[in-house]
Amino acid sequence: MERIGDTMAVPRLSRRTLGERRPELLDSVQGEDIGAGILHLGIGAFHRAHQAVLTEQALLVEPGDWAIRGVSYRGPGAADALNPQDGLYTVVERGANERFRMVGAVRDVLYQRPDEVRAMLASSECRIVTITVTEAGYRHDPATNRLRRDDPELTADLAGRTPRTVIGQLVDGLRARRSRGEDAPITVLSCDNLLDNGKLVAGLARDFCALAGNPALADWIDGHVAFPSTVVDQIVPAPTGDCLREVEARLGLSDHAAVAGEAYRQWVIEEFDGPRPAWDRVGARFVPDIAAAQARKLRLVNGTHSAIAYLGLLAELETTAELVREEDFAEYIQALVRAETGPSLGNGDGEEAERIVRRLATPRIDHRLRQIAGQGARKLPQRLLEPARDLLAAGREPRLICLGIAGWISFLRGAKETGALDEDSRELAAAPDVDRLLGAWRGCPEDLRESKIFRDLIAEALDGLRSDGVRRTVRRAVAERN
């Protein structure tokens, strides 16, 4: 039993307590005796609701040594939540018919244990590395897709200290794998919302080797490690206390690692030759070319999320469900996809617009706008700037995209006063006008900086937000686009 204050709490979830209280659930998850063939870097709510669930399902249809060992970089929270529970946790799938799913594919979580990460990567047991660390976790310059030379933790990694960064630990482990003569194929799958994420990680690994003065390791990595690109999609909000209490009431056990998300999952993976779980038998899709899938995801889904996040926050809304209940914002989403981000891909996708609105309105998904709004300087180039470039090249105005960017700029200026900005955004928030902000924004292409139409549309939207407020400005922009 655990004590909280003076109140006796319910027992903590573990294999023992689950077997005592709910043996039918323990029988439905993976046992402790399977090998850990997957190392996951950046274990958080999204991985637990997405890749870990699909791995669990794959093991049910085709057994194998595909348990997951996770690595946490954001503090001890994931380790403290999962390790006492033997890696067990609950996923609540929200929708018309809610489902509570017990997951047992995670073996344990490593936090500040780089020696164990190195040993895992060097072992023949490890065949796949998956990564979810968000855009900022790769510590790269989005304008060049190279490692940031001024990053102090990368500098420490390169100085030969115990590696702390994702790329540093990955390369350190692959170096150990090469040193012990391990030739078993290994595949690295980035599952973050980055264009050509597999090529990006491969390039960053080579860049790290070059900076470390180890070109032979870079050549070995080229010959022994596959870096397919992937596309993932699922709405998974940050876990809340309400979710944990709901699971406790249903389970009769305290689950500190429970997560909730929508039932929808998408995972598209570039084909590769190495061994893998039977993901393709449980919904994942392997394709020879990922370009079309990643462009649709980044522009239609992620681009929409980013645009509405800043506008919604300016309207003092908190969640996507709140936002899409307002007609002005629901119409903005549909117009954005049908008239701008869809046409940037060659078609106006009305069906996708309806689907996005339905997903954002999923009952009891507390997808907070502030969670979506983080790291905008890194996210927006792929999500909104690239479709804006394509529209301008085709002679069309990206009016609604520019309104989303203006919402971001207004958000930055407000957040500057509270100090609640990531490092990439602080300099941009201080820029006095649009021209200087675009000039300082490393992720903004030169042709957009020089486009008078693009600059004027952002300035016009900023004037509207300042003088008329967000709702009237959104309503007017949609009417002008339609």
N, C-alpha and C positions, 0 to 999 in steps of 0.2 A: 504493500500500500504506500501511497505518497501522501504527505501532509501539505496542505495549503493553508497557512495560518493555523487556526485551531480546528479546522474542519477536515475530517477524514475524506480523502479523495478516492475515486474509483481506481482500480488497479490499472497500471500502465500496460499498454499493448506490448506483447512479445509473443514469441512462438509458444512459450509455456502457458501464458495466460489465455491466449487465443485457443489453445488446445483444451484448456479447462472450461472456458466459457462458451466458445463457438467452434467446436471441433470440425464442423462441416466447412467453415471458412478456411481453417488451416489445411484441410485436405485439398482445397481448390488452388493453393498457391505452390510455388516452386519450393522444393526441399533445400536443405542446407548443404547437400552433398555434391551439387553440380559445380564444375569449375567456373572461375570468373574470367571469361574470355573477353569482356568489355571493360575498358577503363573510361569513365565519363568525367571530363574536366568541366567544372562549373555546375555541380548538381544543385538545382533549385526547383521551384514549383513547376516550371514549364517542363523540364526533363521528366519529373516524376509523373506528370499527367500525360505526357506524350510518348517519348521514345521508350521509357521504362514500361509503360502499359503495352505498347506494341511488341516489345521484347517478351514480356510475360505471355502475351497471347501466342506469339510465335513458338515459344517453348511448349505450350500446351498441344500444338499440332505437330511439332517436330522437336523432340527433346535434344538437348545438346549442352555443352559447357559454355553457356552464355549468361551466367550471372554477371551483375554489374558492380564494380567498385567505383564509388564516386569520390571526387575531389572537390572540396569547398575552398573558395578564394575570398568570400565576403564575411568571414567570421566563423565562429564555431557553431552557429545556429543549426545548420543542417546535420552536422555530426552529433550534436547534443540531442537532436530530435530523433534521428534514425538509429544510431548505434545501440542505445538501450532497448530499442524495439526489434533488434535483430534484423533491421532493414525493412520491416513490415510497415505498411501505411495504407490509408484508405484514399481512393479517388472518388469524389462525388461528381457524377456526370449530370449537369443541369440540362433541363429541357422539358418537353411535354411529359415525358416519363422518366423521372429521375432514377438513377442507378447508383448504388454504392458498391464499389469494386475494391476488393482487397488485393494488394500487389506485393509479391515476394521476390521480385527479380533482383532487387538491390541487396548486395551482400553487406556492405558497410560504407562509411564515409571517412575519408582521410582529410584532416585539417592540420596544416603546418607539419606535415610529415613527408618532406620531399624525398627522403631516403626510400620510403615505401613506394612512392610514385615512381621513382627511378627503377626500383627492383621490379615493379609490376610491368613497366614498359620494356624492361630487358628480358622478361620471361617469355618463353615460347607459349605459355598459356594465354597471354594477351594477344588477340588477333585484330581487335577493333578498338579505336579511340574515338569517342564522340565528344563534341564540344558545344556547350551553350554558355557563353560568358558575356553576351551582348556585344554590340559594336565596339565599345570602349575597351573591352577586355583584351583585345589583340594588340593594343598599344602601338597602333600604326597611324601614319599620316594618310587620311583618306584621299588626299590629292595625288599622292605618289604611290600609295600601297606599299610603302617601305616602313620599317620600324622607326619609331621616333627616337632620334639620337639623344634628345634631351630628357628622356624619361629616366628618372633616378633609379627606379627598380630594375629596368633593363641594364642600366650602367652597372649596377651591383651584380646582376647575373653574369654580365660579360667579364667582370673583374675576377670571376672564379669563385664567388661566394655561393652559398647554398641557393639554388634558383627558386624564385618566388613567382615569377610571371608564368602565364600559360605557355607562351612560346618557349621561354627559357626551360621550363620543366619538360616540355615535349622534346626539345632538342637534346637536353641532358639525358633523358631516358633512351632516346634513339642512339645516342653516342654509346651508352652502356650496352645496348642491344648489339651494336656493331662490335664492341670490344670483346664480348663473350662469344662472338662468332655465330650469333643467332640468325639463321636465314629464313625462318618461317615468315611468310608474308604478313604484313600488317597494314591496315587501312585506317586512315584518319578522316572522319566525317564531321565537318563543321556544320552545325545546325542553327547557325545564327543568320539573321536577315541581312546578309551581305551579298553583293553581286559577285558571282563566281567564287563563292566562299572557299571551295576546295583549292582553286588556283591561288587564291589569296594566302591561305595558310601555308601551302607549299612554298610560295615566294617568300613569306616571312621566315620560314624555317631556313631557307637558303641564305636569306639576308643575315640571320643570326649567326649562321656558320661563317659567313664572310667576315662579319664584324669580330668574331672570335678567332679569326685566323685559322679556320679548319676547313679548307675547300675539299679535302678528301671525304669528310663526313657529309658534306653537301652532295658529292657524287654518289656516295653510298645510299643516301636518302632517295635520290632520284631513281636508283635502281632497285630499291627494296620496299619503298613505301608508296601506297596509292593514296591520292587525295581527291576523291570524287566530290563534286559539288552536290548540294542538297537544297531542297525547299521544304520548309515545315510550316504548318498552319494549324492553330488552335487558340482559342481565347482562354487564357488561364490567368485570372486575377491573382494578385498577392493574397496568400491565405489570411483569413480573418478569424477572430475569436468566435464569431457566430458559427463559422464552419466547423471549428474544432468542437464546440459544444453540441452541434447537431450530430456529428459523428459519434461523440461519446454517448449521447442519448440512444442512438440507434445500435451501437456496438456493445454498450455496457463496459467499455474499456476506454481509457484515456489515450488518444492518439495525437501525439504532439507534431506529427509530420503530415497530417491529412491535408489534401488540396482539393479544390473544386474547379471545374472548368466545363466548357461545353462538350457535348458528346462528339461533335465533329472533329476529326483529325485528318490531316493530310501530311504525307511524307513522300516526296519525290526524290529519287536518288539516281545519280549517274551510274550506269552499269560499271561494275568492277569485277575482277576475276577472283579475288580472295574469298575465303570462307566467311559465312555470315549466318545469322539466324534466319528462319523462314519468314522474314518480314513481308515478302511478297505474297504470302498466303493469308495474311491478316490485314491487308489494306494498303501497305506501302507499294509504291509503283517505281520500277526500275526503267530508265529511259536512256537512249544513247546520247541525247542532247537535252540539257536542262534549260536552255536559254528561254524558251517560250514560257515554261512554268514559272521560272523565277521572275521574269518581267511582269507577268500577270499578278503574281503574289505581291511583289514589292510596290507596284504602282496602284493596283486596284484595291488591295486589302490594306497593306501597311500605309500607303499614301493617304487613303481615306482616314485611317485611324489617326495619323499625325495631324492632318488638316483639322479634323473636328476636335481633337484634344485641346488645342490652343484656343480655338474659338469658343468651345464649351467652357473652358476655365475662365475666359473673359466674361462669359455670361453667368458666372458663379454657379455652374453646374458641377456635379461631382463624378457621375458615372455615365457610361455610354447609354445605358438604358434610359436614364433621365433625359439625355440629349435627344435620342431618336423619338421620344414621345412628343417632342415639340415639332410642329409641322414645318417650321422654317428650316430647321436643321435636317430633318428627314429629306426635304426637297433639295437641300444643298448637296447631300450625299448622292442622291440619284442624279442630279445635274452634273456634279463633278465627274462621276464615272461615265455617264452617257455622253457628255459633251466634250470631256477633256482627257482624263486618264485613259478611258477606253479607246477613243480615237487616236491617242498617241501610240497605241499598239496596232492600229489599223482598223479598229471597229468600235462602234458605240455599243457598249455591252449593257443593255437594259436588264437582262436576266441577272447578271452578276450584281448590278446595283440593288435589285430587290433582295437578293440573297444576303448581301452585306448588311442591309438594314435589318433583316430578320435576325441575323446572327447577333448584331449589336443589341437587339431588343430581347435576347433570350432571358426569360424570367430568372431572377435570383443570381444572375452573373454580375457581381459587383466589380465590373471592370472600370477601375478608377482612371479618370482622365489624367490625373497627375502622374500615375504610373506610366502611361503611354507617352507623356510629354518629355520624359527624361532624355538627355543626350541628343537633342534635336539637331545640333550642328553636324553631328555625324550621320544621323538618320535621313535628314531631308534631301541631301543630294541625290540619292538613288530613288527616293520615294516621290519627290515632287519636282526637283530641278531637272532630272532627265526627261520626264514627260513634257515639261515646259519647253525644253530645247527642241524636242521633236515637233511640238505644235508650232512653235515659231518658225522652224525650218519649212513647215508646210504652209506658212502664211496665215496661221490661226492664232488668236489671242488666248493665252492661258489665264483668263480672268479669274476663274474660281481657284486655280492653283495659287495664283498670286495673293488672293485673299487669305488662303491658308498660311502662306509664308508671312503675310502681314500680321496674322494672328500670333505667329511664333515670335516675331519681332516685338510686338506689344507685350507678350508674355515675358520676354527677356527683360524688357525695360522695367516691368513691375517687379520681377523676381530679383533684379539687381539690388533693389532697396533692402531686401531681406537677406541677401547673401546666399540664397538657395540656388546656386548655379554650379554646373559642372565646369571643369577647367576650360574646356573648349569654348564655352559660351560667355565667359566673363569679359573677354576683350570685345566680343561682338556687342554685348549689352551696353558697353560704354560708347559705341560709335554714335555720333550725333545725327547722322542722316543715312539714308538708304545707300547712297553711293559709297560712303566710307565703310559701312557694314559689309556690303558685298565685296569690297576690295580687301577687307581683312579676313573674309571667310574662305579658308583654305579649300573647302569642299565645293565652292561655287566656280563653275567653268568660266573661262575668260570671255567667251562669246555672250554669256548671259550678263556678265558685268558690263559689257559694252552695248547691250541691247537697250535702246531708249524705251521701246515698248514695254519691256520687262520691268525696267526701273520705274517707269511712270505708272504702270498698273499696281505695283506694290505701294508706291507713294500715295496713289489715289485711295487704295484700300485702307492705308493707315489713317489718312485724313477722315475717311468715313467712320472708322472705328472710334476715332477720337471725338468727332463732332456728333455723330448720330447713334453711337452705341452699336454693339455687335449684332443684335437681332435685326434691326432696321437695315444695317449694312449687308448682312447675309441675304435678307429678303430682296433687296434691290439688286444685288449681284446675280441672284438666280433669275430674277425677272429679265435683266439685261441679257443674260446668256440664252434664256429661252426665247 
